[in-house]
C-alpha cells in the first residue's frame, strides 16, 4: 500500500467506529438516568416509611437497594466502557494518520528518556518533539514506552534482533487485534511521564512478609453475625428497632483499630492501583493470544505459574475497593460488611503470595508492547525492510537509504557502503546540500536495524556496530563551555571509547568537524583525528567543507571520498541531494548570501 492507501484504510475504519460511538453514547446516558432516578426514589421512599415508622416497608425498600443499584451501576459502567473503547479506536486511528503525515507534535515525545551524553540519541532525534520515538511508539503506558526507549538506546545482539524481527513479522498484519489492545490500554490514565518506576512496586517487592493479627480475619464474620441477629430479632418483634442502630454503632467501633494500617496501605498502593486498572485486561489478552514466535512464547511464560491475569484482576478488585474509600457509598456499606477488614486481609495475603512476581509481569508486558509498536510501525510502512545482521566485522551496505522523519514525497534516497576496520568516508559538500541529513539517515536506520525494527531502505546489511555521533555540540553558559570546547569533549569521548575493548566496533558520524576554529588548525586537527581513528576498531563518516582533506584518499588505504553538490542557475540554487563518489566540485556560500539579500563586495 502507498501512504495514501494506508491513510484511506485508517479513515474508513474511523467512519465505522463513529456510528458505534453514537450508539453507546445513547445507552450510557440511558442507564445513567435510570441510576439517578432509582437512587432518588429510594431516598424519598425510605424517608417516607421511616417517618411512618413502618420498619417492614423500609426494609423492603432498602434491602434490595444494593443489588438493584449495583446492577444499574455495572450496566452503566459497561456501556460507558464500550463507548470509551470506540472513542479510543478513533483517537488511535487518527494518530496513525498523523504519523503517516509526520504530524508528531501531539504524540508522546519520550523526552524523559533523553540523555545529553548518550552516544547518539540527541543527535539522531531519537527522543523529542519530532523524533523516532514519536514515530514508532504506540504505547500510552509507562512500561511499553520504557521498553521501547531502552531498545532505542541500546543496540541488541544478533540473536535478540532476529527474535524481535520474527515476532514483529508474526503480528504485523493483525491490525484489528493490535487496535483492540491499544484501545483497551487507554481506558485508564496514569500519573504521566514523570512516574518513578523503581518505587512503583516498593510495597509488593519487600522481602519480608506482612503480618496481621489473627483476630482481624474473624471480625467481619462477627460483625455481620451480630448485626444480622439484631435485624432478625427486631423484624420478628423480639427487640425494638433501636437495637439495629446499636449493632450498626458496634460495627463502626470495630473499624477503628485498623484505620491507621488501611490508610498506610492506601498510600503505598495508590499508583500500582492505577497500573493494575490499565493492564489487567492486557495480561489476559497476552496470555490467550496464540503465537509461534519464540519471543512471544518466552514472554507468555512469565505470565504462568501463577497465571498473571487472574491474580492481577483479583488484586485490582481489592485495591479498587480500598481506593474507593473516599466515596459516600463505601462508607454507607462499610459498617454493614466491614469492607476495610476484607480489603486488609486480602491485600496482605496477595502480597505475601505473589508480591515478588508482579514487577516481572509488568516488565514482560512492557516488552510485549514494544514489539506491538514496532509491528504497527512496520504495518504503516509496507515498503520498509528488515536489516540483515552480518557475522563479519565492520561491514555496512545500504540501498535506497532514506530518513523516516522526512516526508515520503520529499525524501531522496541514496546507496552507500563501506567496510573494514579503520575505514573512513569523508563527505564534502556545499551548504544545505544534504551532508548532515545523509549522516542522520544512516544513523537512524542503524538504530532501527539494531533494535529489530524495519528500516527506511530497499535493503540494509550491517555488522553489529556501536553508533557514536558528534553533530549538535553547543555552548553551555552554566558550565562556561564554548561550542568548540564542547565538540572537543565529544571527540575525546569518542577517542576514549576506541581505546577500551568494545563488544562491537564503533561506527561514528562526525558533522562539520572542528568547525569552531580557523582553517589551518581545523585541517591539522581533522587529519590527525582521521589518522588516529583509522588505527582503531572503528569506522565512520566525517563531513567537512575542507577539500584539502580529500587528498588523503591518495595516501591512506580504506579512505574514500563522497560528496553532495549543488548547481547555481541564475538566481536559483538547485540541489539533487544525491551522493556522489568523489570530492565536492561546487560551493554555494556566495550565491546563498546574494539570494538572502546580502551584498558581496569584492576586495579592492
Beta strands, then each sheet from edge to edge (+ up, - down):
strand 1: 388-390
strand 2: 395-401
strand 3: 414-419
strand 4: 424-429
strand 5: 459-463
strand 6: 465-470
strand 7: 505-510
strand 8: 538-544
strand 9: 559-564
strand 10: 566-569
strand 11: 572-575
sheet 1: 1+ 5+ 2- 3+
sheet 2: 6+ 7+ 8+ 4+ 9+
sheet 3: 10+ 11-
end
